[in-house]
Amino acid sequence: MKRRLFIMLCCMAAVFGYYSCENKDRKIDDGGPHNPGQSITIESIDPIEGMRATQVLLRGSNLGNDPASVEVYFGDRKANIVGCASGRVLLYVPRLEEGEHAITVKIGDQSVEMDQRFTYHVTALVSTVVGNPNTGTQEFKAGAFSEAILRDPRYLTVDNEGNLFLSHWTQRSMVLIDQQTQMVTRLLEITGNSDDPAPTAPTTDASGKIILAPANGGGTAYREMFYEFDPDAGWAARTRSVFKPPQSSPDYFTLDAYKHSFAICPLDGKVYYRSNRDGAVIRFDPETRNGERARTLDPDELGEHPELWLVRAQNGDSFCVFDPNNPEMLYAALGGGTGNPHGIVYCNIRTGETDWLTGGVGSDANAWRDGPLATAKFNSPRQMVLDSDGNLVVADRDNHCIRKIDLRTGLVSTLAGIAGKAGFVDGNPDDALFRQPWGLCIDRRDGAMYVADTGNRCIRKLTIE
């Protein structure tokens, strides 16, 4: 750490020294403190375009020599200041959206916006973490990344340490993918009858530490069952069940067929899930495991029908997620088969309002189309995440691509992959190819997204800088 700091200081000294020697006729300050009685000026920015973490030099006057007192904004995003001296401010560009951004410098009560604008370029990369579509075998194999073989990987989540947890559907198992040790370990394997409960889309609890996974099977006994994986218990699989209230209670519920995913609500800390046949929303306390029919959280909006639904009586596999920026909004991806729903629905758990966000039902519902929410189409969408910019990102399984829904502009676009073209290609998202991606999760520490590329039997990583 000390060596890195020394190198950085040396680089700053060299940069500032170089610019102090050139163009001596320029009118710049002498390296003294900022004078509140005089205006600050910004002459130029170099370079005028770049990406996240690009090192930028601002030149001007009366900028002072205290980097802690200087604030530089690209639009509304604050930059990380490295140093300030001799009319120069050295900084790193924050993460921005593609396009031009105004630059504002603030010192104390003074603020000035540059005439020049900075052009930001988004860079992205699709890479393979583990697995190989060309192994020549369909058998699962645990072990080191270089030797591990995945079979029909379906759904993903990531904990607060960056460990990936994969629902291995055909094997009816749960797999731990440790990126630090680069090892694949099977945590759970269900053997026996094919109707026995298999783990579906996992999620973390509110702490980001414990993994919860719904269990789906052919028997009604499995409908309230789920699995729990706790690092303090050595990741040993624990079979749990949601406790129903008395049948006479208004909170009593029955699950019509299957549950496919859990979503943790930021408002009440409870786990929500959707009945895939009728759209009823169920919730339970993860500590007591007491379940109930989910009801609106706003008593003024109860009305005659306080129960929550995610588009009532629409049959379809459902994959739920809450919006961390708007925590009363619960979204679900629905999709599967001709004539069934293919798109995204929402429910406001305060008011009970529910409707389609995009996509719909009909013989032509399963298709691909980017554009406004009202006309966009999906083909068997599966797991979803909310990225750090508040975009809803969807694994669009049968379109073989990853889609993005900008909730601010109401526009749907293809983030990675080529719609309708299955394959296996890493690299630029515009050229990358997937084959039926089912699973999707996001590491909140760095924003990297992970894809369970089911048809290619591997885990892919989508990094956007």
Secondary structure as UniProt FT lines:
FT   HELIX           2..21
FT   TURN            24..25
FT   TURN            36..37
FT   STRAND          41..46
FT   STRAND          49..50
FT   TURN            52..53
FT   STRAND          55..61
FT   HELIX           67..69
FT   STRAND          70..74
FT   TURN            75..76
FT   STRAND          77..78
FT   STRAND          80..85
FT   TURN            86..87
FT   STRAND          88..92
FT   STRAND          99..107
FT   TURN            108..109
FT   STRAND          110..120
FT   STRAND          124..131
FT   TURN            133..134
FT   STRAND          143..144
FT   TURN            145..147
FT   STRAND          153..158
FT   TURN            160..161
FT   STRAND          164..168
FT   TURN            169..172
FT   STRAND          173..178
FT   TURN            179..182
FT   STRAND          183..189
FT   TURN            194..195
FT   STRAND          198..199
FT   STRAND          203..204
FT   TURN            206..207
FT   STRAND          211..216
FT   HELIX           220..222
FT   TURN            223..224
FT   STRAND          225..229
FT   HELIX           231..233
FT   TURN            234..235
FT   STRAND          237..241
FT   TURN            247..248
FT   TURN            250..251
FT   STRAND          263..264
FT   TURN            266..268
FT   STRAND          271..274
FT   TURN            276..278
FT   STRAND          280..284
FT   TURN            286..288
FT   STRAND          290..293
FT   HELIX           299..301
FT   TURN            312..313
FT   STRAND          317..322
FT   TURN            324..325
FT   TURN            327..328
FT   STRAND          329..335
FT   TURN            338..339
FT   STRAND          342..348
FT   TURN            349..351
FT   STRAND          354..360
FT   TURN            363..364
FT   STRAND          371..372
FT   TURN            373..375
FT   STRAND          377..378
FT   STRAND          381..386
FT   TURN            388..389
FT   STRAND          392..396
FT   HELIX           397..399
FT   STRAND          401..406
FT   TURN            407..410
FT   STRAND          411..416
FT   TURN            419..420
FT   TURN            429..431
FT   STRAND          437..442
FT   TURN            444..446
FT   STRAND          449..453
FT   HELIX           454..456
FT   STRAND          458..464
//
